[in-house]
Amino acid sequence: MKKKITRAAVLGAGVMGANIAAQLVNVGIDTVLLDIVPAGTENIKNKNTPEFRNGIALKGVERAKKSSPPSFYLQLNADLIRIGNIEDDLNLLKDVDIVIEAITEDIFLKRDLYKKIEKIIEPGTIITSNTSGISVNDLCEGFSTGFRQYFAATHFFNPPRYMKLLEIIPGPDTLPEVIETIAENCKQVIGKRIVYAKDTPNFIANRVSVFTTLNNIRWMNRLGLTIEAVDELTGPVIGFSKSATFRTTDIVGVDTLLHVAGNVFNITFENDIRDVFDSPEMIRKMIEKSLLGDKSGSGFYKKDIDSKGARKILVLDFDKMEYRERLPVEYESLSAAVTHYDLAGRLKELYFSKDTAGIFTFRTRSEEFIYAAGRLPEIADDILNIDNAVKWGFNREAGPFEMWDAIGLKESALLMKKSGYVIPAWVNKMLGKGFESFYISKNGRRYFYDIRSEDYTAEPVDQGVILLPSLKEQNKKVAGNNSASLVDIGDGVACLEFHSGMNTLNADIIHMINKSSQILSKDFDGMVIFNHGDNFSVGADLRGILDAAEAGDWEKINLKVKELQDSLMKLKYADKPIVAAPAGKALGAGCEVCLAADRIRYAAETCMGLVEKDAGLIPAGGGLKEMLIRCNERMFDVFPDGLYNNGFEADNSIAEIFETIAFSKTSSSGPEAESLGYLRKTDKMTVNCDFLLSDAKNMVIAMNKEGYEPLKPLEGICIPGKDKLEKLKQLIQKFYEKGFLTEYDVIIAEKIAYVLCGGELSADIKVGEQYLLDLEREAFLSLCGNKKTRERMKYMILTGKSLKN
């Protein structure tokens, strides 16, 4: 890394500025947040106090604390932001490494602020603007050479914690090493994925996506579609985000859409499609009525409460400019598309269909493809930057060129031409040379068609990024089945990868855990458990348990649970170090896999939790056992003299762990998982998931260098005992009386408490791991015999949600 950024200042405490500051402190960067002094101080008695003068910045932090989803990994991180105002506290900029300006999109206000900054900052301080479309050259024109050399635009996407895209736009004089410093810090420290954009209106992601949104509206009006129909046709079925077209616009802001569209309409001369950026009349009407989206409480959609107090979502009727109930969306091609598991299958089903949904898809996707292709090399040098910007900026499964490939470039281009479309010249030339896709894979690498060389170029891969599909193409797969694989990732380390549906733990995965443990012992120095999926694992396969329970086959359930317990014990007591590397959801048995590992290298956005109660069960793969052991370990710190029995009475940690499991608490971040007791201090975080596997591998190597010694089975685990169990039962009753638990929740909670406290034993008795595993399994079996548990399992399987019965 060229230079590590450790201190930063953010100027502007609006939604973006405050949330950028939140992410900076999340990752350990000392951050100052400044905004203007509130106006209208004539009749304010406390106008000279810091509380008043810093009021806008303070409100920005408070707003970030209340945001949903949360801006902070932990709420206490908000206290790490240093607050001030631009009039009194610009001197705080003297010792920062970077200043990020995030004030309103007004070039004159920004330039006026830069004049003040330039007088304060030390030479070599990086200055960036979080502009979403103002020319970088115009922003820094006329400033000193030193200022211009360290100035660039850094376009964060909202919310900055979750949206991984960062567009970096150099100015005309920005030093290459400055861009390198920004990029490396934002990738490795802040957790961003970088796209290098040119200084053109709206840069890359917004330029393409605003065209797509407005063009979707244009075809909606032409074909007479409803808002909800467009969102069905531009959502996950075609690889777009769940928020699709109009929900995304509500989140971003209807007025923001108009502003960004105006940047293109007023500045560019794309005569063939310029009219698309002339915002539709319906958008202007919405703004007149202050229907701006989430910021105003209503936009294309509006939350409402019916006569029974139930929440519902209404949709805007454009003809009447009133809200109505949502209508069902029924198209033959859409019904056929959703049956396809793969994106290519879904896209082709819609794209080549002749019903209204098919016509809409053909027209909107074709025009997006042509528009994106026509912007090269204006907004980017290659298709890769456009695809990545659109994917990462708007949570799409594929960018426009990847989608075009999925549909079939040659076949779709012929259809477009027959329909009167003009394909960009470079695409025609590419096809004429025999290149029939924008991307190809060979020898474990992906290549993209480069319009400059008119040939394929290898996609760059950041140093430290390990891609399992690439290694598999290089024949590095050691063993595997339909649900899991063991892959050699180099330097004596193997990776156990889950790839079942949602990475649920089924019989195939348990088989691979056992097989991998054997191979690890003979052929490798250590192992990582990791996958590239959206979720590490959402838990065990409930279907098999439910089928056996409904058949009354208790021995089969007992065997299944015992197999899971034994396989995870093999992981825990392997003779080589094992590191679990969860990203996304690690729930139920997925969480138990992590708890069985020597260490956990977790992602910043890891969602961990023992949530079996929601399915009417308790953790039975060793989850309760491991949480009790972690509680024991914390007691060592609190009571070094070994008085653990008295410690459980004096310390409330066992009650906290019980509440975490009984209420199925999950972490909203990796750091929160530590606060809930799922992680140890020796477990470490990686902010950027792209580097998670590499960091986990390096952790394995480091453990060996430190002199790894395999664990020995624990036989002296301290238990809270039956007296503590009675107190937990009293606590459960209080929760029930307050309405926090149902009658059946009480039964499950008492089972959890029974195992955590060691059953009927007294606190002066120490137990082994197998004793606790047996308690888990017995409690699990007893719950399977209850009709209400089977109802919960069935509901969970059908809906993915918990049933309160």
DOPA-790823 format. One line per field, with one value per residue (C-alpha): residue number from 0; x, y, z. Coordinates in steps of 0.25 Angstrom, whole numbers. Example, Ala and Ser with C-alpha at 12.3 -4.5 7.8 and 13.67 -1.06 7.14 Angstrom:
2
vexnu	c(0;1) .
c1	c(49;55) .
c2	c(-18;-4) .
c3	c(31;29) .
//
This chain:
805
vexnu	c(0;1;2;3;4;5;6;7;8;9;10;11;12;13;14;15;16;17;18;19;20;21;22;23;24;25;26;27;28;29;30;31;32;33;34;35;36;37;38;39;40;41;42;43;44;45;46;47;48;49;50;51;52;53;54;55;56;57;58;59;60;61;62;63;64;65;66;67;68;69;70;71;72;73;74;75;76;77;78;79;80;81;82;83;84;85;86;87;88;89;90;91;92;93;94;95;96;97;98;99;100;101;102;103;104;105;106;107;108;109;110;111;112;113;114;115;116;117;118;119;120;121;122;123;124;125;126;127;128;129;130;131;132;133;134;135;136;137;138;139;140;141;142;143;144;145;146;147;148;149;150;151;152;153;154;155;156;157;158;159;160;161;162;163;164;165;166;167;168;169;170;171;172;173;174;175;176;177;178;179;180;181;182;183;184;185;186;187;188;189;190;191;192;193;194;195;196;197;198;199;200;201;202;203;204;205;206;207;208;209;210;211;212;213;214;215;216;217;218;219;220;221;222;223;224;225;226;227;228;229;230;231;232;233;234;235;236;237;238;239;240;241;242;243;244;245;246;247;248;249;250;251;252;253;254;255;256;257;258;259;260;261;262;263;264;265;266;267;268;269;270;271;272;273;274;275;276;277;278;279;280;281;282;283;284;285;286;287;288;289;290;291;292;293;294;295;296;297;298;299;300;301;302;303;304;305;306;307;308;309;310;311;312;313;314;315;316;317;318;319;320;321;322;323;324;325;326;327;328;329;330;331;332;333;334;335;336;337;338;339;340;341;342;343;344;345;346;347;348;349;350;351;352;353;354;355;356;357;358;359;360;361;362;363;364;365;366;367;368;369;370;371;372;373;374;375;376;377;378;379;380;381;382;383;384;385;386;387;388;389;390;391;392;393;394;395;396;397;398;399;400;401;402;403;404;405;406;407;408;409;410;411;412;413;414;415;416;417;418;419;420;421;422;423;424;425;426;427;428;429;430;431;432;433;434;435;436;437;438;439;440;441;442;443;444;445;446;447;448;449;450;451;452;453;454;455;456;457;458;459;460;461;462;463;464;465;466;467;468;469;470;471;472;473;474;475;476;477;478;479;480;481;482;483;484;485;486;487;488;489;490;491;492;493;494;495;496;497;498;499;500;501;502;503;504;505;506;507;508;509;510;511;512;513;514;515;516;517;518;519;520;521;522;523;524;525;526;527;528;529;530;531;532;533;534;535;536;537;538;539;540;541;542;543;544;545;546;547;548;549;550;551;552;553;554;555;556;557;558;559;560;561;562;563;564;565;566;567;568;569;570;571;572;573;574;575;576;577;578;579;580;581;582;583;584;585;586;587;588;589;590;591;592;593;594;595;596;597;598;599;600;601;602;603;604;605;606;607;608;609;610;611;612;613;614;615;616;617;618;619;620;621;622;623;624;625;626;627;628;629;630;631;632;633;634;635;636;637;638;639;640;641;642;643;644;645;646;647;648;649;650;651;652;653;654;655;656;657;658;659;660;661;662;663;664;665;666;667;668;669;670;671;672;673;674;675;676;677;678;679;680;681;682;683;684;685;686;687;688;689;690;691;692;693;694;695;696;697;698;699;700;701;702;703;704;705;706;707;708;709;710;711;712;713;714;715;716;717;718;719;720;721;722;723;724;725;726;727;728;729;730;731;732;733;734;735;736;737;738;739;740;741;742;743;744;745;746;747;748;749;750;751;752;753;754;755;756;757;758;759;760;761;762;763;764;765;766;767;768;769;770;771;772;773;774;775;776;777;778;779;780;781;782;783;784;785;786;787;788;789;790;791;792;793;794;795;796;797;798;799;800;801;802;803;804) .
c1	c(0;6;1;-8;-19;-21;-28;-39;-48;-62;-68;-84;-92;-104;-108;-96;-86;-90;-91;-77;-72;-79;-72;-58;-59;-65;-51;-43;-40;-40;-50;-55;-69;-71;-83;-88;-93;-108;-114;-124;-116;-123;-132;-124;-119;-108;-104;-89;-89;-82;-95;-102;-91;-88;-103;-104;-92;-98;-111;-104;-98;-111;-118;-107;-109;-124;-122;-128;-120;-110;-99;-90;-84;-87;-95;-84;-75;-83;-76;-63;-67;-61;-71;-69;-73;-66;-65;-58;-52;-45;-32;-35;-31;-17;-13;-22;-18;-30;-42;-55;-64;-79;-87;-99;-97;-94;-81;-80;-82;-72;-61;-63;-61;-48;-43;-44;-38;-26;-21;-22;-17;-3;4;1;-12;-22;-35;-47;-61;-73;-79;-89;-87;-80;-68;-55;-48;-58;-57;-42;-40;-32;-26;-11;-3;-1;-16;-20;-9;-16;-30;-40;-54;-58;-73;-78;-91;-102;-102;-87;-85;-93;-91;-77;-75;-66;-64;-50;-49;-36;-34;-26;-14;-16;-3;-4;2;-10;-20;-13;-13;-28;-31;-22;-28;-42;-41;-33;-37;-51;-55;-59;-58;-52;-56;-48;-57;-55;-59;-72;-86;-91;-78;-81;-91;-101;-100;-104;-114;-122;-123;-128;-138;-144;-145;-152;-162;-163;-166;-176;-184;-184;-188;-198;-191;-193;-182;-182;-181;-169;-162;-165;-159;-147;-144;-137;-143;-133;-122;-126;-127;-139;-143;-143;-147;-157;-153;-139;-143;-151;-139;-130;-140;-149;-143;-129;-133;-138;-125;-116;-124;-123;-108;-108;-119;-113;-98;-97;-102;-106;-116;-121;-125;-125;-140;-139;-133;-144;-151;-165;-177;-181;-167;-169;-183;-178;-168;-179;-187;-174;-175;-160;-159;-154;-149;-163;-170;-177;-172;-175;-179;-185;-186;-200;-208;-221;-233;-228;-215;-207;-196;-197;-191;-199;-194;-196;-207;-201;-214;-221;-208;-214;-209;-216;-215;-204;-209;-204;-194;-197;-190;-187;-173;-170;-176;-167;-155;-155;-154;-140;-129;-119;-119;-117;-129;-138;-133;-135;-149;-153;-145;-149;-164;-175;-185;-184;-174;-165;-167;-163;-151;-146;-148;-142;-130;-127;-127;-118;-108;-107;-106;-95;-87;-89;-83;-69;-59;-66;-69;-59;-48;-54;-66;-61;-62;-76;-80;-74;-79;-94;-93;-86;-93;-107;-106;-108;-104;-98;-94;-100;-89;-90;-105;-103;-94;-104;-115;-106;-99;-99;-114;-119;-111;-118;-132;-128;-125;-137;-145;-138;-127;-114;-103;-90;-79;-69;-79;-81;-67;-64;-75;-69;-56;-62;-63;-77;-76;-71;-65;-58;-51;-38;-27;-35;-35;-46;-44;-52;-52;-44;-48;-34;-26;-39;-35;-38;-30;-29;-37;-28;-29;-24;-12;-18;-31;-33;-44;-48;-55;-42;-34;-44;-42;-27;-30;-28;-40;-36;-49;-64;-78;-91;-91;-76;-62;-48;-39;-24;-22;-7;4;0;-14;-28;-41;-54;-65;-80;-88;-102;-115;-113;-101;-110;-103;-108;-103;-93;-87;-85;-79;-69;-66;-62;-54;-47;-43;-36;-29;-25;-18;-10;-7;-9;-3;-17;-31;-40;-55;-61;-69;-72;-87;-96;-97;-87;-98;-113;-113;-116;-125;-139;-146;-140;-142;-157;-159;-153;-161;-174;-171;-168;-154;-147;-135;-132;-133;-123;-114;-114;-111;-100;-94;-94;-88;-77;-73;-72;-64;-54;-53;-50;-40;-33;-18;-16;-21;-35;-40;-55;-57;-72;-78;-93;-102;-95;-108;-111;-103;-95;-91;-88;-78;-71;-71;-64;-52;-39;-41;-51;-47;-60;-66;-70;-84;-85;-98;-96;-107;-112;-126;-132;-142;-149;-151;-156;-143;-130;-115;-111;-98;-90;-95;-99;-87;-78;-85;-83;-69;-67;-74;-64;-52;-57;-58;-43;-41;-51;-47;-33;-33;-42;-54;-63;-75;-77;-73;-86;-94;-86;-85;-97;-90;-98;-111;-107;-103;-117;-124;-116;-120;-134;-138;-130;-121;-113;-102;-103;-88;-76;-73;-87;-85;-73;-82;-92;-82;-81;-66;-54;-43;-34;-44;-41;-49;-47;-55;-54;-60;-51;-39;-46;-41;-27;-27;-32;-21;-11;-17;-15;0;2;-4;6;18;14;15;1;-3;-16;-27;-30;-44;-49;-54;-54;-64;-71;-86;-95;-103;-117;-118;-115;-125;-136;-132;-133;-146;-151;-145;-153;-166;-164;-161;-174;-182;-177;-182;-168;-169;-181;-185;-177;-165;-165;-163;-152;-145;-145;-139;-128;-126;-125;-114;-106;-107;-103;-116;-119;-105;-100;-90;-78;-78;-70;-74;-68;-72;-79;-88;-93;-95;-103;-112;-113;-117;-128;-134;-134;-141;-152;-155;-157;-167;-176;-186;-183;-169;-173;-182;-171;-161;-171;-174;-159;-157;-169;-167;-153;-160;-162;-176;-181;-190) .
c2	c(0;13;21;16;26;26;40;46;58;58;71;71;63;60;45;42;50;44;30;31;36;24;14;21;19;5;1;8;22;34;43;57;61;76;84;98;105;106;118;128;130;144;139;126;128;116;120;121;107;95;88;98;102;87;84;80;70;64;62;55;45;43;40;30;23;22;17;4;-4;1;10;6;-8;-5;7;11;14;26;32;31;42;55;66;80;92;98;112;108;95;95;94;80;77;80;66;57;49;51;61;56;67;62;75;78;77;91;94;108;104;93;102;113;102;97;111;110;96;100;110;100;86;82;79;65;64;57;64;57;61;51;57;48;55;69;70;68;78;89;86;88;98;110;104;103;92;85;85;79;68;63;65;54;50;38;35;26;19;20;13;14;2;-7;-3;-7;1;13;21;28;40;46;61;66;67;57;49;34;31;39;30;18;22;25;11;3;8;8;-6;-12;-4;2;-10;-4;-10;1;5;16;25;37;51;50;54;44;36;21;14;26;29;15;12;25;22;8;14;25;15;5;16;20;5;4;15;10;-4;0;-7;-5;-1;-14;-21;-14;-17;-32;-31;-23;-30;-43;-51;-43;-42;-28;-25;-28;-13;-14;-1;7;3;6;20;22;19;28;39;43;57;51;43;56;63;52;51;66;65;57;64;78;74;63;63;48;52;38;35;49;49;38;47;57;53;48;56;47;49;64;62;54;64;75;67;64;49;48;34;29;43;49;36;33;32;20;12;17;9;9;2;-5;-5;-16;-10;-18;-12;-12;-6;3;7;20;20;30;33;38;41;33;21;8;-7;-15;-23;-38;-39;-50;-53;-66;-63;-58;-71;-79;-71;-73;-88;-86;-86;-80;-65;-69;-78;-67;-56;-64;-69;-54;-48;-57;-58;-51;-47;-33;-37;-42;-30;-21;-29;-30;-15;-10;-20;-18;-3;-4;-12;-3;9;3;-1;12;19;13;19;32;28;16;10;-4;-13;-18;-5;-2;-16;-15;-1;-5;-18;-13;0;-5;-20;-26;-41;-37;-24;-21;-28;-40;-40;-39;-51;-59;-57;-60;-49;-54;-58;-46;-36;-42;-41;-26;-23;-29;-20;-8;-5;0;-8;0;-2;-8;-19;-22;-22;-32;-41;-40;-45;-57;-53;-57;-53;-42;-51;-65;-73;-81;-87;-82;-68;-59;-51;-39;-33;-21;-11;-4;-17;-23;-36;-43;-37;-44;-39;-33;-39;-32;-38;-46;-50;-65;-70;-84;-86;-82;-92;-103;-100;-102;-116;-112;-119;-131;-137;-134;-137;-129;-121;-119;-119;-119;-110;-108;-93;-94;-93;-106;-101;-107;-100;-108;-101;-103;-101;-107;-99;-87;-96;-104;-115;-128;-142;-139;-127;-136;-147;-136;-131;-145;-148;-134;-137;-150;-143;-131;-140;-147;-137;-123;-113;-107;-104;-92;-94;-84;-81;-70;-71;-60;-68;-77;-86;-84;-96;-111;-117;-117;-126;-139;-136;-133;-145;-154;-147;-148;-163;-165;-170;-165;-174;-167;-153;-158;-163;-151;-142;-151;-151;-135;-135;-145;-138;-125;-131;-136;-122;-117;-128;-129;-130;-118;-103;-100;-86;-84;-71;-68;-57;-54;-63;-73;-78;-90;-102;-92;-85;-98;-101;-88;-90;-103;-97;-93;-79;-70;-60;-53;-43;-29;-33;-47;-50;-61;-67;-80;-78;-93;-88;-81;-95;-101;-107;-105;-105;-119;-119;-114;-100;-99;-107;-97;-85;-91;-93;-79;-74;-83;-76;-62;-67;-69;-55;-50;-60;-64;-71;-82;-79;-82;-87;-75;-67;-72;-66;-53;-52;-50;-56;-69;-61;-53;-65;-71;-59;-59;-73;-73;-60;-65;-52;-51;-41;-30;-29;-37;-28;-30;-45;-43;-35;-47;-57;-64;-60;-59;-48;-57;-57;-46;-38;-35;-23;-26;-40;-41;-43;-52;-66;-60;-55;-68;-76;-66;-68;-83;-81;-72;-82;-93;-83;-80;-95;-100;-111;-119;-117;-128;-132;-124;-132;-121;-111;-103;-103;-93;-104;-107;-94;-85;-93;-90;-75;-76;-82;-71;-61;-69;-68;-52;-52;-60;-51;-39;-45;-47;-62;-71;-83;-92;-83;-85;-100;-98;-88;-97;-108;-98;-94;-108;-112;-99;-101;-116;-122;-127;-126;-117;-106;-113;-124;-122;-129;-133;-129;-142;-141;-127;-133;-144;-133;-126;-138;-143;-129;-128;-142;-138;-126;-133;-141;-129;-125;-110;-112;-120;-108;-99;-107;-108;-93;-90;-99;-94;-79;-77;-70;-73;-78;-73;-84) .
c3	c(0;-4;9;20;23;38;40;31;31;25;21;20;30;21;18;10;18;32;26;20;34;40;31;33;48;46;40;50;43;53;47;48;43;40;35;35;47;47;42;49;62;66;77;81;95;94;80;84;90;83;84;76;66;64;63;48;50;63;56;44;54;61;48;44;58;55;40;35;31;42;38;49;52;67;72;81;69;67;79;71;61;65;63;59;49;37;44;56;54;40;47;50;36;38;43;34;22;14;13;7;3;3;3;-6;-21;-24;-31;-26;-11;-13;-19;-8;2;-5;-4;11;11;3;13;25;20;20;7;2;8;-1;-4;-11;-14;-13;-25;-33;-46;-46;-54;-46;-56;-53;-38;-37;-48;-44;-31;-28;-35;-21;-19;-32;-32;-19;-23;-29;-28;-20;-23;-11;-13;-2;8;8;18;9;-5;-9;-22;-21;-34;-34;-44;-46;-49;-60;-51;-41;-38;-41;-27;-21;-29;-24;-10;-10;-17;-8;5;0;-5;7;19;16;8;-6;-20;-29;-43;-50;-57;-67;-64;-72;-67;-56;-58;-61;-52;-51;-66;-70;-59;-60;-75;-71;-61;-70;-82;-73;-70;-85;-89;-77;-83;-97;-93;-82;-71;-56;-46;-39;-53;-57;-43;-45;-59;-54;-41;-38;-49;-59;-48;-43;-28;-21;-21;-36;-43;-35;-21;-24;-29;-16;-8;-16;-17;-29;-29;-29;-42;-48;-44;-50;-62;-64;-64;-76;-83;-81;-84;-94;-109;-110;-120;-123;-109;-102;-101;-91;-81;-82;-70;-72;-68;-57;-50;-51;-45;-34;-30;-31;-21;-12;-15;-14;-9;5;9;8;12;-1;-15;-25;-13;0;14;20;31;28;37;45;48;38;30;15;3;-7;-21;-28;-39;-49;-56;-43;-36;-24;-17;-19;-15;-22;-34;-37;-48;-57;-70;-77;-80;-66;-60;-69;-66;-51;-52;-57;-47;-55;-60;-74;-74;-68;-78;-90;-86;-85;-96;-107;-103;-110;-99;-93;-83;-94;-102;-90;-87;-101;-103;-90;-89;-104;-103;-90;-97;-109;-100;-91;-104;-110;-98;-100;-100;-95;-80;-79;-86;-86;-84;-71;-63;-68;-64;-51;-48;-51;-43;-31;-31;-32;-27;-40;-43;-56;-64;-77;-85;-76;-78;-93;-93;-85;-95;-106;-113;-128;-127;-120;-129;-141;-135;-131;-145;-151;-141;-146;-136;-140;-133;-129;-140;-131;-127;-142;-144;-133;-138;-152;-147;-141;-126;-121;-107;-99;-88;-89;-79;-81;-72;-59;-64;-69;-81;-87;-101;-101;-112;-112;-116;-123;-115;-102;-90;-76;-65;-55;-41;-29;-22;-10;-17;-18;-27;-25;-39;-45;-36;-40;-55;-52;-47;-32;-27;-18;-15;-16;-18;-22;-9;-5;-11;-5;-13;-12;-10;-9;1;8;11;6;5;8;0;2;-11;-8;-9;1;6;15;22;16;16;5;12;25;17;11;25;29;17;17;31;27;15;23;33;22;11;16;27;30;24;22;21;11;-1;-10;-8;-3;10;17;21;26;34;34;24;31;21;25;39;37;28;39;50;43;41;55;52;64;62;48;54;66;55;47;59;64;50;50;64;61;48;55;67;56;51;65;68;55;56;47;48;43;40;37;28;28;20;19;27;36;44;52;48;39;51;58;47;50;65;63;56;63;59;50;40;38;28;33;29;35;41;51;60;66;61;63;72;60;55;68;71;79;74;74;66;78;78;92;97;89;95;109;106;102;114;122;115;119;133;133;130;141;151;150;163;157;165;153;161;169;156;149;161;161;146;136;124;124;125;113;105;108;104;91;87;93;85;72;72;60;58;48;46;50;62;67;66;76;85;85;89;76;73;82;83;74;63;53;43;28;23;8;5;-7;2;12;7;5;19;25;18;24;37;36;31;43;53;48;49;63;66;65;75;73;84;94;97;109;121;132;127;138;137;144;150;154;164;152;143;153;152;137;138;146;135;124;132;133;118;116;125;117;104;98;98;94;102;92;92;107;105;95;104;116;108;104;118;123;113;116;131;130;133;147;152;163;160;167;156;143;131;117;103;100;112;107;93;98;105;92;85;95;95;80;79;89;82;69;75;78;67;69;65;53;49;51;43;31;31;31;19;12;15;20;32;46;52;65;69) .
//
